[in-house]
């Protein structure tokens, strides 16, 4: 049975301006008679552009049946097609969830699919069908610099990716040029040996790039194909230069309150790039392992719905209340992988034995809404339900360091996401900001925010235990963290078992964050079932509602 859908484009592509063979780039947002100004577009409901038409017939190809450079070429074709209507889908090796998302489109959204076995066959098909006949030549040169994490490659591919949408040209590596010519493609531009500085200072294209999105993608083996389709669809810059002055200058060139998709130079700690990104008024969406965003973002779902909740438990003065929330929910690629990891997480057979909280990023509600609804549909229900909260704000940022003047508008846009995605609780990670009154007043103001949990960046455990109140809503600190190698389960169990049974006190509640990379669902179930009988585990929203209804304000 197909879901009833609401045909609303939260962000469409304005079909005015100069057409390019029937395909319009997002440059029409910035230029062209009758198109809105960048400022007008920026105040729209979503941060994420989408194709003006949803997918209907999709041709899929398995990544393992292509060479790396063929995969790059097909990803560029994906992005160019999605400017009008997405039709191509890459099934990546090692990510079973992308098959789940594709099957879900067939089962619930009326999409038909056909498999293709040849990258060049796809090029020939669309060359004849829509006239895509140009290519950008790039060179892919690998090296293994000292201290690197595997083979690195040069910047030519990122430069070519940044220009493919503007020029409506597929990406062809230098070693494939003879084949490209044999298939009737013509060279539009040669960027062999070029880097992002050339793009900025000499190419003449810098000002044409979309300034409301930014992609930071490491030039390293394994990242050749990922994420490029969506960057090309949106005419966006793709760059990587570590934590350098060039990176700072690039961030400053782009608009405020926008997402940076990908992942930065984390080798000295992720805060080394998250903090300057936050200070510059941007936020991060971890997406450097993501595929097919140009297609998934176009699926029309209407508002999303979690499974119905049971009645909120009545507070029992003889109980101490605990909730468990899995970490890293602000990570889009983790969510797009379906929270699956060798039977350890959302794919665990132990799921459904206790109430368990899962964070999801705001970005998935717009970039892959059907995938989020599928996660909701797979959730356990009843007393041991899976429940989803929004982790982070618009993405990964430290809200206490975000420009004060930008936070109110950011929260207004986030409120729309919470309404659309049926989310009521925020999970916030920051650095020593638990008592930042002005910040929390702004964060808790939106009407769809029932409350927030606070996670300290260093170790995830807050040094404070008291619940604070803003706009009549609780901000609840993470008291305990299950993290192999960092904390001791037995010590945590002892502290929880000895905790106060008093639902009117902050001390009557314990929020436990579970480090998803070192703990499994089975670990959490075992830990929960070993707690004393007076400890009651509840879902995150029930936890927040129990706090709201019973804890005395100080």
N, C-alpha and C positions, 0 to 999 in steps of 0.2 A: 504494500500500500504506500503510495507516494505521499510525502508530507505536503500540506497546504503551504504554499510559499507566498510571500508578499513581495511584489515587484517594486522595490525601492532601491535606487542607487544612492547610497549615502555620499559617495563621491563619484561623479561621472566624468567623462572626458568630453569637453565641449566640442561639438562637431562643427567647427567653423574654421576659417583660415585656409591655408594652402594645403591641399591634399597631396599625398605622395602615393600615387598608384592606388588610391582608395584607402590608404592607411594613414591615420593621423597621429602624430606624436603628441606627447603631453606639452610640447612647446606651445600648443594652441592655448594653454592656460596663460602663457606669458605674452604671446604675440597674436596678432590676427584681429581683424575687424570684429567687434562685438564680444571679444573674449574678456573675462573678468581680469582684474589686476591680481598680481600675486597676493596682495594683502586680502583681497576679497576671497580668493580661493582658500587662504590659510585659515579663515574663520569658519570654514565648513565643518561638518560634524566629525569627519574622520581625518586622521593623519595620513591615510594610505589610499592612493589612487587605485582605481580598479578599471577593468575593461568595461566599455559601454554595453557589452552584450555578454550574457552568461554562456558557459559552454553547453553545447547540445550534442555534437558528435566529436569524440576525442580519439585521436590516434596515439597509441602508446608504444614506446620502444624501450627495451631493457638496456640499462646502462652497460651491463657486462657484454652485450653484443656489439658495442662500439669501442673504438679506440678512444683515448682521452681527448684527442683533438677533434674527433668526430662528435663526442659528447658536447664539447664546447660549441661546435657549429650548430648542433640541434638545439642547445639551450638558447643560442642567439635567435634561431628561427622561432622558438617558443615566444620569446619576448616581443619580436616584431609582429607576429600574428596577434598577440594579446592586446595590441594597441586598438584593434577593432573587435576581435573575438578569439578567445583562446581555444586552440584545437589540438595542441601537442602536449604530451605528458611523458616524462621520463620516469621509468621504474628503476630506482637505484638499488644496487646490490647492498645487502646487509641492513636494509630498513624496511621491514615487513609492513610497517604501518602505512606506507605509501600505497601498497596494494589495497589495504583496508579502505583508505580514503577514496581510491578509484572505484572500488566495488560499491561503496556507499553512494557515490554519484549515480551509479546505474540503478541501485535498489530504491533510492529515495528522491532523486532529483531528475529523473527522466533522461539521463545522459546515455547515449550509446557509445560503445568503444570498439575499436578495431586495432589489432596489433600490426605493427610494421617491423621488419627485420633489418632494414638497411637505412643508415643515416643519409646516404646519397640518394636513396630512393625517395625519402621525404623531401629532400631539396628539389629533386626533379618534379615531384608531385605539386609542390607549392610554387615552383617556378612557373609551371604551366597554369596553375589555378589562379594565382593572384599577382604574378609578375614580379616576384622577388628574385632579382637577377644580379645583384651587386654583392661584392665582398670587401671586407677590410682585411688586409694582410698583416699578420703579427708574427713574431717569432717567440718560441718557447724554449728558453735556454736554461737548463738546470745546473745547479752547482750545490755544493755542500759546505757552506761557510762554517768556520769554527764557532762552536756554541749554538748552532742552529738545531731545531727540532726536525730533522729530516731534510730532504732536498728542497732548496729554495729555487725560485725561478725569477726571471727578470720582469720588469714592469710593463712590457709591451701588451700583455693580455689584458691587464686592467685598463690601459689606455684604450685599447680596441673596444672593450666592453662598454666603456663610457660613451663611445661615439656611435655604436651600432644602431641604437634606436634613432638617433638624430639623422643618420644617413640611410636608414632602412637597408642595412647591409649585413649579411651574415658574417661570422668570424671564421677566417681560414688561416690556419697556421702555414708558415712558409713551406714546409715539406709537403703540403697538400695542394699547392698552387696549380700544379699541372693537372691534377684531378679536377679542381674547380673550373679551370678553363675548359676541360673536356666536357664538363656538364653545363657549359654555356654561361658560366658566371663571368662577370667583368669586374676588374679591380676598381674600387672607388677611392681607396686610400691605403697607403702603406705606412704603418706605424712601427715597423721593425726597428728595434733599438731605441724607441721613444719611451719616456717615462712621464710621470705625473707633472713634473715641473715643466716639461715641454708642453703638455696639455694646457697648463695654466698660463704660461708666459708667451708661447709662440704659436699655438695651434689656431687661434682665432675662434675656437668653439667654447671656451670656458663660460662665457656669459650666456650661452644657449642652454647650458645644463640646468636641469631642474634643481631649484635651490631650496626645496622643502623636504628633500630626502637626501640621505648620504649613506654610502656603502663603504665599509672598511673591511677589506678582505685580504687576508695574509697571502703573500705570493710564495706559496709553499705547496709541495706535492700533496695532492688530496683535495685541494681547493680550486681545481681548474674549472669544474662544471657548476658547483654549488652556487646558488643564490643569483647567478648571472641573468637568468630569464627576467626576474622582476626588476633588476636594475636597468635592463635594456628596455623593457616596457615603459618605464617611467623616465627615460632619458636622464638617468642619474649618474653622478660621479662615483666611480669605484676606485679606491686608492688604498695604499698602505705605505707608511713610512716610519713605523715605530712611533715612539713617544718623542717626536722631533719638533723643532720650530716650524717646519713645513706643515705638520699636522695641526698645530695650533693656529697657524695662519689660515689653513683650509677651513677649520671649524668656524673661524671668525667671518669667513666669506659667505657663510650660509645663514639662512633665516634662524630666528629664535624659536624655541619650543618645537623642535623637530626631532624625529627619530634618526639615529645612526644605526644601521643594520649591519651585522657581521660580528666581528670580535677584534679587539685591538691587541697591542703588545702586552701580554699578560705575564711575561717571563719573570718580571720582578714583582708581581702581584697585580691583580686586576684593578685595584684602586689607583694604580699608576696612570691608567687611562680613563677610568670611570670618573674620578674626581675632576680632572680638567674638562672633561666632556660636560659634566654637570654644571660646573662653574660658568662655562660658556653658554649655558641655557639650552643644552641638548640633552637627550636621554638615549640610553642604549637598548637595542633589541638584539639579543644573542641569536644570530641566525646564520652563522657561517657554515653550518652543515645542512641548511634547508634547501629543498627542491620545490619546484612547481608552484611557487607563490603567485606567479602571474595568472595561473589558471584557477587555483583554489580561491584566490581573492575575489573572483568573479561570480562565484556560486551564490545564488540568491536563496537565503534561508528564512528571512524574516527574523523576528526575535527568537532567541534561543532559550531553552527551558531545561533546567535540571529536573530530576525526578522529584515528585511531591514529597514533602517532609511529613513525618509523623508529628503528633502533638508535642509541643515543647515540654520536657519533663518538669514536673513541679519540684521545686527545691526541697531537698530532704536534709534536715539539720544533722543527720547522722552520716552524711556523705561528704567526701572530699572529691571535687570534680576535676577531671583531667581531660585534655584534648590533645591529639597528636596531629601535626601538620608536616607533610613532606616538604623538604626545602627545594630551592632553585626553581620555583614556579614562574619566575620572570624570564626563563630561558625558552624562547620560541622553538628552537630546534629540538629541545627536549620534549616539548609538548607535541610537536609534529612527528616525533618518533613514537608517539603514543604512550609516553612514559614507560616504554617497554625496554627491558634489559635482561635477556636470558632468563626470564621467569622470576625476576627479582622484584619488580615494581608493579605497575598496573597489569602486567601479564602474570602476576603471581596467583597460584591456586589458593593462597591463604587470604586473598582479598575477600571481604565480605564477612569476616569473622568478628571484626570490631569496627566501630565508627572511625573513619580515617579522613583527614583533610588533605586535599591536593591543591596546590597553588597553580594558577594559570596566568599567562601574561595577557595584558590588555590587547596586545597586537593580534592575537589569534582570533579575536572576535571579528576583525576586519580582513585579515590576511588569509585565514582559513576557517571561516565560520562553520562550514559543514563538518570539518574535522572536530571542532569543539563540540558540536551537537552530537557527533558520534561518540565522543568520550563520555558525554552526559548519558547517552543511551546505554552505554556499557556499564554504567555505575551500578554497584550493589545498592539495594534499597532496604527500607525497614530500619530496625534498631541498629543494625551494623552497616549503615549506609556509607557510601563514598560521597563526600561533599566537597565542592570546589569553592575556593576563595580567589580573589584577585591578588596576585603577588607582585609587589612593586607598584609604582604609579603607572604612567604611560609606558614605562619600561624600567630598566635598571638605572637608577640615579640615586644620589644622596639628597633627599629633599631639603635638608638643612643647609645645603650648599647651593641649591638651585636659586637663581635670581628671584628675589622676593616679589618683584613686580610681575613675574611670569607665572608663579604658582597658582594664583586664582583662576586664570584662564585655562591652565592645564587641568585643574580639578573640574572645571565645568565640562570640558571635553571628556574627561574620564567618567563623569557621572553618566553620560550618554552610553558609554561602553558597559558600565555596570547594569544599567537598565536593560540594554539589548541582550547582554549575556547572562542575565539572571544571577548576578553576583552581589553579595551584601556585606562582605567583610574584606578589609584590606590587610595585606601583609606588607609591612614596611621594613626595609633594611637601611640602617644609617650608622653614623659614627658619633656616639655620645650626644644624641639629640633627643633623648627621652623627655627632657624637661623644657623643650623649645616650645613655649606656649603659642607664639605667633604661628609657627609652622603647623602645629596640631589644630589650632583653630581653623586654619584654612583647609587642611586635609579632611577634617571631619564635617565640614559644612555641607557638602552635597547631600541631597535628600536620600540617595540610594545607599549611602554609607551608614551601616548600622553600628559599626565599630571597627577598630583596627588592632592588629597585633604588631608588636615591635620586636625586631630582631637586631641585635648589635652585630656590626660587621665582623668584629674580631671575636671569633668563637661562637657566634650566634646566641650567646646567653647574656641577658641584660644584668648589669650589676644591681639594678633596682627590682623590687618585687611588688611594690604597691601599684594598684590600678589608678590611672588618672582619668579625668573627665573633661571633655571639651564639647560644647554644643549639646550637652546631655548624653554624649556617647562615650563609651569606654575605650581607652587605649591600654592594651594588656601586654605586659612585657613577657618575653620568653624566659621562663625560670630555669628550664632544663633543656639539654641538647643530647640526643643520642647520636654519637659520632665516634666510630671506631678509631682508636688511636689518640683521640683527644679527650674523651670523657669515659667514665667507668659506669657501666650499667648497674652494677650492684650498689654503688654509692647513691646513684639517682633513685633507685628503688627504695633504699632505706630512707632517703629524705622525703619522698612522696608518701610512703607508708606512715611516716611520723608527722605529716602535715595536718593542719587544723581542719576539723569538720565544722564549718560555719559558713553557710552560703551568704551571710551578710558581710563577710570580711574578704578583703583581697587575698588573705592567706588561705581562704577556702578553695582556691583554684590554682591549678598548675597547667600552664601552656608548655608543651614539649615539642620542640622542633626536631625533626628527624633528618639527618644528613643523608640525602638520597644516594650519594655516590659510595657510601660505605655501609649503609644499612639496607636491609630488605624488608618487605612487608611481613614476611615470616618472622623476622627479628622483632618487629614492633608487636605483632600478635603475641609472640612468646613473652615479651616484656610485660605487655598489658595483662596477660592471664596470670602472671606471677605476682601482681600487686595484691595488697591486702583487700579483704572483702569490703571494707568501708570505702574503697576508692572506686568511683564510677567514671567510666570513660564515655564521653559524649562527643558529638560532632562539633566542628568549629562554630557553626551558626547557633546551635543550641547552647554552646558554651558562652558565646557573646550575649545571647538573650537571657540566660540565667544570671550572668553578671549584671546586666542592665536592670533586670527586674528585682534583684535582691541585694546587691552590694550597697552599703551606705556610702554616700558621697562625703568626702572630707573637705 
